[in-house]
Amino acid sequence: MIFRYGVAKGYCSRDITQDYRGMLKNGKTKHMPSLTDEDEISQLLQDMNEYNGTIVVKSALIISAYIFVRPSELANSKWSYIDFDKSEWLIPAELMKMNQEHLIPFPKQVKKLLELLLPITGQSEYIFPSSIHQEKPMSSASVNVALKRMKSGKYHSRMVAHGFRSMASTILNENKFRGEVIEKQLAHQERNKVRGAYNRAEYLEERVELMQWYADYLDKLKTKNS
């Protein structure tokens, strides 16, 4: 584009990049490391349960598996986003990749974890505050660091925080949940899709069922062979 502009403006005589057309390969899509084998997931969940990090990071690690949001969305979440009565977690548009708010109907396991965490971090506006500055959120890399250090690096290059999303997608699709419901819960949205007002409660009843089923499924895996 620079050379075409230069030719048009008379700054250069020709577009030399044409000589290299077809020689440079397009970059390949890099998939985040994730586990999808049941036995490996079972061991991961057991190792997470035994993780000896801080209560804040350990809670974030376990909750991340249950609700499979993006690491930055989790780390920057505030207590004001939580509705304990409805068991709903509403992440505002400014934190979301697609700039649309995202409603998470969280399972009873997450409600219990949040209730245990509230007396510990409730003085901060953030659910997972920084250990250094309570008025700031923890780093969005905290869960990744925990996974990397866990069991002396056992999961290094095998699992990352973002991998909980593909793990959930694989399991839910294999267990015949409707694709559009899964995509809605993953907050996947077509960039060019023309739609009316965004409906955060779309498929909500099915998503409530999906999220509780998935949490129960993980709990069963966690106790497998233990």
Phi, psi and omega per residue, in radians:
M1 nan -0.632 3.124
I2 -1.136 -0.772 -3.130
F3 -1.197 -0.653 3.099
R4 -1.119 -0.662 3.069
Y5 -1.121 -0.734 -3.133
G6 -1.093 -0.706 3.112
V7 -1.127 -0.794 -3.111
A8 -1.085 -0.600 -3.099
K9 -1.608 -0.091 3.106
G10 1.481 0.205 3.137
Y11 -1.376 -0.423 3.102
C12 -2.523 2.756 -3.013
S13 -1.452 -0.482 -3.103
R14 -2.683 2.880 3.114
D15 -1.600 1.743 -3.054
I16 -1.256 -0.263 3.139
T17 -1.185 -0.317 3.099
Q18 -1.082 -0.481 -3.135
D19 -1.188 -0.349 -3.070
Y20 -1.882 0.099 -3.117
R21 -1.061 2.275 3.129
G22 1.543 -0.177 -3.111
M23 -1.511 -0.480 -3.105
L24 -1.702 2.244 -3.132
K25 -1.443 2.535 3.064
N26 -1.209 2.557 3.101
G27 -1.170 2.503 3.141
K28 -1.505 2.567 3.085
T29 -1.158 2.267 -3.130
K30 -1.710 2.060 3.139
H31 -1.539 2.443 -3.141
M32 -1.239 2.411 3.103
P33 -1.011 2.344 -3.127
S34 -2.679 2.690 3.082
L35 -1.808 2.406 3.112
T36 -2.267 -0.190 3.100
D37 -1.342 2.328 -3.049
E38 -1.014 -0.777 -3.118
D39 -1.138 -0.682 3.115
E40 -1.198 -0.688 3.107
I41 -1.147 -0.718 3.107
S42 -1.001 -0.795 -3.140
Q43 -1.182 -0.692 3.099
L44 -1.022 -0.815 -3.113
L45 -1.123 -0.659 3.087
Q46 -1.155 -0.711 3.128
D47 -1.181 -0.640 3.080
M48 -1.099 -0.700 -3.127
N49 -1.135 -0.478 -3.135
E50 -1.665 0.000 -3.103
Y51 -1.034 2.312 -3.044
N52 -1.831 0.506 3.073
G53 -1.372 -2.990 3.126
T54 -1.129 2.723 -3.130
I55 -1.081 -0.563 -3.139
V56 -1.181 -0.874 -3.116
V57 -1.199 -0.701 3.117
K58 -1.091 -0.726 3.101
S59 -1.103 -0.759 3.116
A60 -1.083 -0.703 3.134
L61 -1.067 -0.860 -3.096
I62 -1.225 -0.732 3.124
I63 -1.130 -0.626 3.118
S64 -1.023 -0.672 3.119
A65 -1.176 -0.691 -3.087
Y66 -1.243 -0.687 -3.022
I67 -1.944 -0.073 3.006
F68 0.706 0.882 3.021
V69 -1.583 2.958 3.103
R70 -1.216 2.581 -3.068
P71 -0.942 -0.723 -3.118
S72 -1.201 -0.578 3.122
E73 -1.172 -0.689 3.120
L74 -1.201 -0.901 -3.045
A75 -1.059 -0.605 -3.068
N76 -1.651 0.126 -3.131
S77 -1.246 2.551 -3.130
K78 -2.002 2.769 3.116
W79 -1.057 -0.473 -3.135
S80 -1.184 -0.259 3.130
Y81 -1.420 -0.202 -3.014
I82 -1.683 2.279 2.990
D83 -2.012 1.734 -3.083
F84 -1.162 -0.584 -3.122
D85 -1.123 -0.720 -3.130
K86 -1.629 -0.130 -3.043
S87 0.968 0.919 -3.137
E88 -2.269 2.512 -3.123
W89 -2.186 1.952 -3.078
L90 -1.866 1.898 3.122
I91 -1.562 2.174 -3.076
P92 -1.206 2.798 -3.048
A93 -1.002 -0.629 -3.048
E94 -1.173 -0.299 3.092
L95 -1.640 -0.205 -3.017
M96 -1.598 2.564 -3.138
K97 -1.019 -0.718 -3.090
M98 -1.645 0.156 3.091
N99 1.013 0.670 3.028
Q100 -2.329 2.343 -3.113
E101 -1.035 2.672 -3.032
H102 -2.303 2.170 -3.125
L103 -1.729 2.211 3.118
I104 -1.997 1.933 2.997
P105 -1.393 1.804 -2.987
F106 -1.543 2.586 -3.096
P107 -1.310 2.982 -3.084
K108 -1.095 -0.506 3.125
Q109 -1.120 -0.716 3.129
V110 -1.243 -0.666 3.096
K111 -1.025 -0.747 3.129
K112 -1.117 -0.753 3.122
L113 -1.099 -0.721 3.128
L114 -1.171 -0.687 3.118
E115 -1.136 -0.594 3.089
L116 -1.280 -0.538 -3.106
L117 -1.419 -0.489 -3.056
L118 -0.948 -0.806 3.127
P119 -1.153 -0.338 -3.086
I120 -1.550 -0.738 -3.085
T121 -2.044 0.081 -3.073
G122 -1.097 -0.315 3.102
Q123 -1.298 -0.284 3.072
S124 -1.690 2.686 3.065
E125 -1.287 -0.315 -3.114
Y126 -1.638 2.447 3.096
I127 -1.143 -0.707 -3.117
F128 -2.108 1.365 -3.095
P129 -1.292 2.807 3.057
S130 -1.127 2.514 3.114
S131 -1.248 -0.303 -3.126
I132 -1.668 -0.793 -3.127
H133 -2.187 1.856 -3.082
Q134 -1.100 -0.378 -3.126
E135 -1.478 0.024 3.113
K136 -2.115 2.691 3.120
P137 -1.350 2.794 3.022
M138 -1.148 2.855 3.117
S139 -1.150 2.497 3.098
S140 -1.188 -0.178 3.105
A141 -1.582 -0.040 -3.021
S142 -1.037 -0.763 -3.132
V143 -1.172 -0.679 3.084
N144 -1.078 -0.735 3.136
V145 -1.110 -0.714 3.119
A146 -1.081 -0.784 3.123
L147 -1.106 -0.659 -3.105
K148 -1.203 -0.628 -3.083
R149 -1.514 -0.370 -3.003
M150 -1.047 2.357 3.127
K151 0.897 0.831 3.063
S152 0.972 0.713 3.058
G153 1.462 0.295 -3.094
K154 -1.000 -0.560 -3.059
Y155 -1.839 0.154 3.105
H156 -1.061 2.231 -3.123
S157 1.205 0.117 3.121
R158 -1.975 -0.486 -3.099
M159 -2.653 2.348 3.046
V160 -2.265 2.938 -3.094
A161 -1.007 -0.733 3.141
H162 -1.144 -0.381 3.136
G163 -1.160 -0.350 3.082
F164 -1.104 -0.439 -3.139
R165 -1.253 -0.829 3.119
S166 -1.234 -0.538 3.066
M167 -1.078 -0.821 3.133
A168 -1.134 -0.766 -3.127
S169 -1.036 -0.786 -3.135
T170 -1.080 -0.857 -3.094
I171 -1.126 -0.779 -3.095
L172 -1.176 -0.687 3.100
N173 -1.178 -0.700 3.126
E174 -1.131 -0.455 -3.134
N175 -1.734 0.366 2.896
K176 1.177 0.452 2.960
F177 -1.274 2.601 -3.080
R178 -1.107 2.354 -3.083
G179 -0.995 -0.734 -3.100
E180 -1.195 -0.496 3.099
V181 -1.266 -0.740 3.095
I182 -1.077 -0.812 -3.125
E183 -1.092 -0.655 3.109
K184 -1.120 -0.741 -3.129
Q185 -1.238 -0.463 3.062
L186 -1.405 -0.073 -3.105
A187 1.058 0.658 3.023
H188 -1.546 2.284 -3.108
Q189 -2.454 2.280 3.105
E190 -1.124 2.248 -3.088
R191 -1.102 -0.609 -3.053
N192 -1.772 0.207 -3.086
K193 -1.315 2.186 3.115
V194 -1.536 2.108 3.141
R195 -2.522 2.927 3.107
G196 -1.435 -2.534 -3.132
A197 -1.085 2.372 -3.133
Y198 -1.160 2.304 -3.112
N199 -1.914 1.742 -3.078
R200 -1.205 -0.370 -3.101
A201 -1.651 0.182 -3.127
E202 -1.028 2.320 -3.116
Y203 1.015 0.452 -2.992
L204 -1.050 -0.771 -3.115
E205 -1.053 -0.737 3.110
E206 -1.203 -0.598 -3.129
R207 -1.247 -0.599 3.054
V208 -1.052 -0.798 3.122
E209 -1.116 -0.766 -3.141
L210 -1.042 -0.835 -3.064
M211 -1.153 -0.677 3.123
Q212 -1.250 -0.682 3.087
W213 -1.057 -0.771 -3.084
Y214 -1.144 -0.742 3.120
A215 -1.104 -0.728 3.105
D216 -1.134 -0.658 3.119
Y217 -1.092 -0.791 3.116
L218 -1.096 -0.685 3.131
D219 -1.110 -0.655 3.094
K220 -1.153 -0.728 3.093
L221 -1.111 -0.647 -3.087
K222 -1.093 -0.561 -3.117
T223 -1.669 0.006 -3.141
K224 -1.163 2.286 3.109
N225 1.090 0.284 -3.131
S226 -1.725 nan nan
